[in-house]
Amino acid sequence: MKFSILIANYNNGKFFPDCYRSIIAQSCTDWEAIILDDASTDDSLEVIRNLTGNDSRFKIYRNEANSGVGITKNKLIELAEGDICGFLDPDDALQPEAISSAVAAYTRDRDIVLTYSYFMKCDEHLNPIEPFRSGMQVLNGDPFFFNCPVQIAHFVTFRKDIYNLTEKMNPELKIAEDQDLYLKMYEKGKVYFINEPHYLYRMHTEGISQNSNKTRSHDYFARVIMAAMKRRQLNNIHGKKIPESYAHPDEVFALLDYQNKILFRIKKKILLFCRKY
C-alpha cells in the first residue's frame, strides 16, 4: 500500500530541513513525497532540491503564479500516485511511526476511509510544548458531525480512491480547506483515531494559520460547515432551521451550540463506549 506525502510549500525554505529529515526517518519505506511550491519568493526550491538530491521518491513541482492553498492542495492530490495520501506542512514534521500506523489501520479494516492522530504543539525549534488534547475518536455515521469543536486534526491520511468519489476539496478555499476534506471523507465511510502524537506542529509567527489570516478562519470554517449541511440535505438541527443560504458565520455556529453542552458530551461518550468507533 503506497503512501503519498503531500507538501504544499510557500516560503518555508528555512524550516524544510526538519520536515525532510522526518520523512526519510519513516519506518514505512513505501512512500513518495510530492512537493508543490506555490511560487515562493524565498530560496525554498533551492533548499528542497539540495536536500532531496537525486532521490526519486521526492517529486518537485512549482506553480507558475501564486495560486493559494486550495488550488495547490487539489493539484497535489491529483499528482499523487499512492493508495493513501496525507498532508504534511513544510514547516512541520512527522514522528517515525506516523505513516506505518495509518497503513496498518487501513490494512486491518477496509471500511476506514480516513485516519487521524493528534499533534504535538512545538516551539519554533520544534521542541515539544504540549499535545493537542481535543483529538479523539468521533462517532461515525452521524449526519450532525461537523468537526466543531475540532477533534479530527493532524496527522490526517485518506484513501485516494474514496476521495475521488467526493466533490473533492473546494479550490476556492484559502483557509479551512482541510476541514472541507475531512467532512467530505467522513461522509464516505469510517474515520479512525490513532491515539498517538504523530505530528509535530511548529508554532511560529510566520505560520499561515497563526498570523492575521486566523481572523478569517471563522468565516471559512462556517462556509465549509454550511456546505456540508447542504450536501447532507439537512433542514434543521435540534429544532433550529438551517438558513437557505450563507450569510454570517455566527448564524452557522449558533446551530451547533448544543455540541458544547455537558449532556451532549456525556451521551456521545456513552455511544462511543457501546460501539468500536
C-alpha positions in Angstrom: 0.0 0.0 0.0 1.9 3.0 -1.3 1.7 6.3 0.7 1.8 9.8 -0.9 3.1 12.6 1.4 1.7 15.8 0.1 3.5 19.1 0.8 2.2 22.5 -0.3 5.1 24.9 0.2 5.2 28.7 0.2 8.3 30.4 1.6 9.2 27.7 4.2 12.7 27.0 2.9 14.3 27.6 6.3 12.0 25.1 8.1 12.0 22.4 5.4 15.2 20.5 6.6 13.3 19.3 9.7 10.4 18.2 7.5 12.7 16.4 5.2 14.6 14.6 8.0 11.3 13.4 9.4 10.2 11.9 6.1 13.3 9.9 5.4 13.2 8.6 9.0 9.8 6.9 8.5 9.6 3.3 9.5 7.4 2.7 6.4 9.5 2.8 3.3 6.8 2.5 0.6 6.2 6.2 0.1 6.6 9.1 -2.3 6.8 12.8 -1.4 5.0 15.2 -3.7 6.1 18.8 -3.2 4.3 21.6 -4.9 5.8 25.1 -4.5 3.3 27.9 -4.8 5.6 30.4 -6.4 7.7 31.1 -3.3 9.8 34.3 -3.1 12.4 32.8 -0.8 15.0 30.1 -1.5 12.6 27.2 -0.9 13.2 25.4 -4.2 17.0 25.6 -3.9 16.8 24.3 -0.3 14.4 21.5 -1.2 16.4 20.4 -4.3 19.7 20.5 -2.5 18.3 18.3 0.3 16.4 15.8 -1.8 19.2 15.5 -4.5 18.6 12.6 -6.8 16.2 10.7 -4.5 13.4 9.7 -6.9 10.9 9.4 -4.1 10.7 13.2 -4.0 8.8 14.7 -6.9 9.0 18.5 -7.0 6.7 20.9 -8.9 6.1 24.6 -9.0 3.1 26.8 -9.7 3.9 29.5 -12.2 2.0 32.0 -10.1 0.9 32.1 -6.5 -2.4 30.2 -6.5 -3.4 29.7 -2.9 -3.7 26.7 -0.7 -7.0 25.4 -2.1 -5.7 25.1 -5.6 -2.3 23.9 -4.6 -3.6 21.1 -2.4 -6.0 20.0 -5.1 -3.2 19.7 -7.5 -1.1 17.7 -5.0 -3.8 15.1 -4.7 -4.1 14.8 -8.5 -0.3 14.3 -8.7 -0.3 11.6 -6.0 0.2 8.0 -7.2 -0.2 6.4 -3.8 -3.2 4.5 -2.4 -3.2 6.6 0.7 -2.5 10.4 1.0 -1.6 12.6 3.8 -0.7 16.3 4.0 2.4 17.5 5.8 3.2 21.2 6.1 6.8 22.1 5.2 7.3 23.8 8.5 6.2 20.8 10.5 7.4 17.2 10.9 6.2 13.6 11.4 7.2 11.1 14.0 8.8 7.9 12.6 5.7 5.7 13.0 3.2 8.2 11.5 2.8 6.5 8.1 3.1 2.9 9.2 0.4 3.3 11.9 -2.0 4.7 9.3 -1.3 2.0 6.8 -1.8 -0.7 9.5 -5.3 0.8 10.2 -6.3 0.7 6.5 -5.0 -2.9 6.1 -6.9 -4.0 9.2 -10.2 -2.5 8.1 -11.1 -1.8 4.5 -14.1 0.4 5.6 -11.8 3.0 7.1 -11.5 6.0 4.6 -9.6 8.4 6.9 -7.3 8.2 9.8 -6.0 10.9 12.2 -3.9 11.1 15.3 -3.2 14.2 17.4 -0.4 16.6 17.1 2.2 17.9 19.5 2.4 21.7 19.7 6.1 22.7 19.4 8.1 25.9 19.6 9.9 27.5 16.6 12.7 25.0 17.0 10.3 22.0 17.0 10.8 21.4 20.8 7.5 19.8 22.2 5.4 22.1 24.3 2.1 20.3 24.8 -0.2 17.9 23.0 -3.4 18.9 21.3 -5.9 17.4 23.8 -9.1 17.7 21.7 -8.2 14.9 19.3 -10.3 11.8 20.0 -12.3 9.1 18.2 -15.5 10.6 16.9 -18.8 8.8 16.3 -19.1 7.6 12.8 -22.2 7.9 10.6 -23.6 11.0 12.4 -25.2 13.4 9.9 -24.8 16.2 12.5 -21.0 15.8 12.9 -19.1 18.9 11.6 -15.8 18.6 13.5 -16.9 21.5 15.6 -15.3 21.7 18.2 -12.3 20.3 16.3 -11.5 16.6 17.1 -10.1 15.4 13.7 -6.8 17.1 13.2 -3.2 16.3 12.2 -1.9 13.7 11.2 -4.7 13.1 8.7 -4.5 10.5 6.0 -7.1 9.3 3.5 -7.8 6.8 0.7 -7.4 8.5 -2.7 -9.9 6.2 -4.4 -12.6 7.2 -2.0 -11.6 10.9 -2.2 -12.2 10.7 -5.9 -15.8 9.7 -5.2 -16.4 13.0 -3.3 -16.9 16.5 -4.7 -13.2 16.9 -3.8 -11.7 19.9 -2.0 -13.0 23.3 -2.8 -10.1 25.0 -4.7 -11.5 28.5 -3.8 -10.9 28.0 -0.1 -7.9 29.9 1.3 -8.4 28.6 4.9 -10.3 25.6 6.3 -9.5 23.5 3.2 -8.5 20.7 5.5 -11.9 20.8 7.3 -13.6 20.7 3.9 -11.6 17.5 3.1 -12.3 15.9 6.5 -16.1 16.4 6.3 -16.3 15.1 2.7 -14.4 12.0 3.6 -16.4 11.4 6.8 -19.5 11.2 4.6 -18.0 8.2 2.7 -17.0 5.8 5.4 -15.4 5.2 8.8 -12.8 7.6 10.2 -10.4 6.2 12.8 -8.4 7.9 15.6 -4.8 6.8 16.2 -4.1 7.7 19.8 -0.5 8.8 19.3 1.1 12.2 18.8 2.4 11.5 15.3 2.6 15.1 14.1 4.9 17.9 15.3 3.2 21.2 14.7 5.6 24.1 14.7 4.2 27.3 16.3 5.8 30.4 14.8 4.8 33.9 13.7 5.1 33.2 10.0 2.7 30.3 10.0 -0.4 30.8 7.8 -2.8 29.6 10.5 -1.1 31.6 13.2 -0.9 35.1 11.7 -3.6 37.6 10.7 -5.3 35.1 8.4 -6.6 33.4 11.6 -9.2 36.1 12.0 -10.8 34.9 8.7 -10.8 31.2 9.6 -14.1 31.6 11.5 -15.8 32.6 8.3 -14.2 30.0 6.1 -14.9 27.2 8.5 -18.5 28.3 8.7 -18.8 28.2 5.0 -17.4 24.6 5.0 -19.9 23.5 7.6 -22.8 25.1 5.7 -21.8 23.3 2.6 -21.8 20.0 4.5 -25.3 20.7 5.8 -26.5 21.2 2.3 -24.7 18.1 1.0 -26.4 16.1 3.7 -29.8 17.7 2.9 -30.4 18.8 6.4 -33.2 21.2 7.1 -32.9 21.8 10.8 -30.6 20.9 13.7 -32.1 20.4 17.2 -35.2 22.3 16.2 -33.3 25.2 14.7 -33.9 25.9 11.0 -30.8 25.9 8.7 -30.7 29.1 6.6 -31.3 28.7 2.9 -28.0 30.4 2.1 -24.9 31.5 3.9 -25.0 35.0 5.4 -22.8 35.2 8.6 -20.6 32.7 10.4 -22.3 33.3 13.8 -25.5 32.1 12.2 -23.9 28.8 11.4 -22.1 28.2 14.6 -25.2 29.1 16.6 -26.8 25.9 15.2 -24.0 23.9 16.8 -24.0 25.4 20.3 -25.6 22.2 21.7 -22.3 20.3 21.0 -20.6 22.2 23.8 -23.2 21.1 26.4 -22.3 18.6 29.1 -25.3 16.3 28.4 -24.4 16.1 24.8 -20.8 15.2 25.6 -21.9 12.5 28.1 -24.3 11.0 25.5 -21.5 10.9 22.9 -19.1 9.2 25.3 -21.7 6.5 26.0 -22.4 5.9 22.3 -18.7 5.6 21.6 -18.3 3.2 24.6 -21.0 1.0 23.1 -19.5 1.0 19.6 -16.0 0.2 18.5 -15.9 3.5 16.5 
